[in-house]
Amino acid sequence: MFSLFFILLIVLLPTTANAIPPPDFIFNFLSQIPQFILSVGIVLSAGLAIGRQYLIAQWHVWGWKKLLTFSLLVILLALLVTYKFAQFSEHARFEKWRKTQLANVALPPSVQKGRLRKGRIFLNLSQSASDNGASEFFLRRQSLPLYVTNYELRKALESAEKNFIVLDAREDLEFTLGHFKNALHIRYADLVAGEWRKLSGEKIYYVFCYSAIRGSEVAEFLRSKNVLAQFIEEGARGWVDFGGAWDGDLDLSKKYTAPQYSKKYSMTEFKAAVLDSTITIIDSRSPENFSKYHFQNAINISTLKMPRERLEKALNSVPNRSKVLIICNDHWSCFDAYLTGIALETRGHIFLGRFDKYSKNEF
């Protein structure tokens, strides 16, 4: 009685079903599987039967010695084809791995041929590291981003694994004012001049500069020398604002507040100044740009671009107790002029200010 009630309810009150039948191709595909297996079986059976009849016929024609020789040749050919196919597969797998892991590493020919036999790949990679000047430490980690965030740096500092060194690439003046505790200090220009050779290939170098501009260039340069480096994404300024540890101060402008440090000469003032024989003109642009064109009798002093020995020689070339006006033409060279002006003042010279609109067309 109860079942009859539900049957009547379903018949009298029908509802729409949301079920969706599977596509027809599924049924078609499944129904073809037995046919496919049967067809393969028939082909194999026919092939074996033909091969058997062929061998029996050849046995009577050639004799067992010739037939044995033919069979051995077929087996050797099959082995050769198998070997070449395996070698090709190994090479394909190796190339896929190398493109993802060692995209920027020049490997020796022995490795480029894809020798992936057990134990061989590590020998080849070691040889590659030696030939390319890169350590295994560098090769395994070179896919790391060129920068490290403040969060990642703090995490690294708090970790037990100390496989890194904090590198400060700023100028002596900046480093003396304040720096990360126990940081290794090597000026950017000195690194490029050859000091990078003193760095270890078994460490990660976290590079500090003020705003990450120099840091990014240092990191790229060190990577080109197979030294694993990452610059601090927001520089020392961002690290300090983040609340990171820092000994001393960071901003030179807080210490050097005299008017000459912010003084910028107008074109009229500069033209008048160059007529004054008591004023020495300093050009703070890079030596490369200075060689292209420069003001007559100007002395090239680039604090940021000159290695220490060359910088000292340039600073010493300025006549004693000179009044100096420094010319520049972009953000980089004008910051250089600021640092150079401070350096000259510490040596007894009188820093007048900067002229930041210097160009070849104007003079």
N, C-alpha and C positions, 0 to 999 in steps of 0.2 A: 504494500500500500504506500509506504514511504517512498519507494523507488519510483512508483507510478506517478506520484506527485511531482517529483523533480523532472521526470520525462515530459509531463504536460507543461511544466513551467518553462522548460527550454524551448518546446515547440511553440507555445503561445507568446513568449517574450524573447524573441531572438535578439542577440547582440552582435556587433561587428567584432570579428577576430582580428588581432593585430599581428598575427603570425605571418612571416614572409617566407614562402618556399625557396629552397636553394635554387640557384641558377641552373639552367638546363645543361650548361657545359660541364658541371660537376658530374651529373649522371652520365653524360656522354663519355667523359674522360675515364670514369671508373669502369664503365662497361667495356672500354677498349683495352684495359690492362690485361685481362686473360687472353685476348686476341693477340696482343703484342708478345706476351710470353710464349704463346703457342707458335707464333711466326718465327721467333728467334730460335726456338727448339728445332723447328723444321729445317731452318737454314743451317744450323750447326750440324744436325744429323746428316743432311745432304753433303755438307762440306767434308765431314769425316769419312763418309762412304766413298766420295770421289777421291779423297786423298789416299784411302786404303787401296782402292783399285789401281790408282796411279803408281803407288809403291810396288804393288805386286807385278804390274806390267813392266816397270823399270828393272825390277829384280832379274827378270828373264832376259831383258835387253842388255843391261849394263853389267850385270854380275854384282856380287855383294861388295866388292872393293870400291868400285866406282860409286855405287849407291851410298856406301858409308862415307866416302869423301864428300859427296854432294851434301849429305845430311850434316856433316861437320861444318861445311861452309855456310849452310843456312843457319846453323846454331850460332856461329861466330858473328854473322851479319846481324842476327837478332840481338846478340849481346852488345855489339857496337852501337846499334840504334838505341838500345835501352840506356847505355852509358851516356851517349850524347844528349838524350832527352833529359836524363837526371841532371847533367851538368847545366843544361839550359834552364831547367826549373830552379836549380840552386842560384844561378846568376840572376834570374828574375826576382827571387825572394831577397837576395842580397841587395839588389838595386832599390827595391821598395823600402828595405830597412835603412839603407844608406841615405836615401832622399829625405827620410823623416828624422834620422838621428845625426847624420854627418853631412848635412847639406852644404856647409861651407868649408869642408875640410878636403884638401887635395890629397888623395890617397895614392900610394905607389901602384905600379902596373900589376903587381902580384895580387893586390886586393881588388883592383878594378875588374879583374877577370872573374871575380866571384868565387874564390876558393872558400867554400864553407864547410870543408871536412872538419870533423871533430878535432878540436885543438888547434887547427890551422888558422881560424879566423882571429883568435886572440894574438897569435904570433904576428899575423899580418897587421892587425891594428896597432900592436906595439911598435912594429917597424914603421907604420904610418906616422905615429906620434913622433918617433925619432926623426924621420925624414922631414916632417912638417914643422918640427920644433914645438909641438904641442904635447902636453902631458896627458896621461889617461884621465886625470882629474878634470882637465879642461874639456877633453872630448866628451866626457859623460855629461857635462853640465852646460855645454855651450848653447844649448837651446833655451836657456834661461833668458827672460826679458832683459833688455839693456838697462832698465831702471828697477829700483826697488821702492816700494811705498813706505811711508812712515810706520804703518802697522806691521809690515813685514820686517822692517829693520828692528823694531822693538821686540818682535817675536824672536828674531835671530839672537839679539843681545841677551834675551832671557833664557835661551835654550842652553842645554849642556854641551851641545856640539859647537866647538870653537874652531871651525874651519874657515874663518874669515878674518880680515884685517880692515879696520876703518882707515881710509886714506884721505887726507886733507890736501887738495891740490891748489889751495889759495896761495896768495902772496904772504911773505914773511910778516908784513905789517898787519894783515888780517888775522893771521894765525896767532901772533903775539897778543892781539887784543882779546881773543877768545877762541876756544876750540873744543872739540869733543875730547874728553879725557882719554889719554893714552893713544890718540890717533897718530898714525905715521904721517909726517908732513914732508911732501915733496912737491915743489912748485910745478905747475903745468908745463912751463917752458923747459924745466930741467928734465921732466919725464920724457918729453919729446926728444931732447938732446941726447938721451942715452941712459938716464937714471932708471928707466923702466927695467933695465937688465938686472937690477938689484931685487926686483920683485919675485916672489915665489910663484911657480906654476901649480902649486898644490893648495892654493888659498883662493877664496873669493874676496875681492877688494870692493868695499862699499865706499864710493867716492863722494866726498863733500866738496861743494863750492858754495858760493853765496845763494845763487838763485837757480842752479841746475844747468846754466848755459855752458860754463866751462866743464862742469861735471859730465855732461853728455858727450862732449868732445873727448875728454880724457877716457871715458869708458869705451868709446868707439876705437880710439887709438890703441888702448891696451888690448882690446879684443883682437885687433889686427896683428898684435905681437904674441897672440896665444896666451895672454894673461886674462883670467876671468875677472871681469869688472862689471859692476852695476852702479850707476849714479843714483843718488838720493833724488827721488822724483821731484820734490819741491825745494831741494837745496837746503842749506843750513837755515835759511830764513823760515821755510816751512816746517823744518824739524823743531826749531825752537818754539814756533807758534803752536805746534802740536803738543808741546810739553815735554819734548825730549831733553835728555841730560845735556848740559852744556856748561863748560867752565869759562867764566869771564863774560865779556860783552860780544856783540856781533856787529853792530852798526858803527862804522867809522865816523859817520856824520855826528854822532853824539859826543865824540871826543874832539874832532876837528871842526870847530864851529866858527872859526874866524871868517871874515867876509871874503877873503881871497879864494877860499875853497869852493864857494858857490858863484864867484864872479865870472861872468861870460862877456867877453869883449864884443862890441858891435863892429861892423865893417869899418866905420869911420874911426873908431878908437884903435882898431888894429892897424890901419894904414898909418895913423899917426905914430903908433908905437914902433913900427918897423923903421921909421926914420930916426928914431932915437938910438944913437950908437951905444948907449949904456945898457940897452936891453938885449939879452940873448934869446934867440928864438929856438925853442925845442919842439921837435915834431914827434908826437907820441904814437904815430901810426906804425904798423908792423914794418920790419925791414923790407919785406917784399913790396909793400905799397910805396914805401919811401923811395925805393930804387926806381919806380916808374916815373915819379915826378915829386919834386919837393921845393920848398922855398929856399932861395939862395942863402947860403951860410947857415942854414938850420942844422941843428945837431939832432940826430935820430936817437931817441931813448924810448924804447918800448918795454915797460916793466913786465907786461904780460907775455910778450913774445920772445924776449931775449933770455938765453940761459944765464945763470948766475955770473959766470966769469965775464961774459960779454957785457952784461948789464953793468957790472962794477967798472969796467973799462970805460963805458959810455958816460956813466955818472962822474967819473974822475976827469973826463975831458972838458967839463964845464969850468970856465975860469972862476977862481975864488971870488966869493961874495958877489956873485952875479945876480942881477935882477932878471928873472926868467919869465917869459910868456910862452905857454904851451899851446900848440895848435893841434886840432883833431877834427874829424868829420863824420863820426858815427858814434853810436852808443858805446861800442866796445873800445874804440880808441880814446873816447872822452873819459871813460872810467879809468883807462890807462893813464891819461893825462892827470887825473885827480891823484892817483897813487904816485905818479912820478913827481908831481908837485910837492907832496908830503915828504917823499924821499929826499928831494933836493933841499927842502927846508931843514931837515935834520942834519944836513951837511953844511949848513951856514949860508945857503943861498936865500934870496928873497923871491918868493913865489907871488906873481902878480895876478894870475888868473888864467882862463882858457879862452881860446877863440875856436868855436866849434863849427864854423861854416867854411872851412878851408877847402878849396877845390882848384883843379888845374885850370879851369876856365876863367877863374877870377883873377889869376896872377900870371 
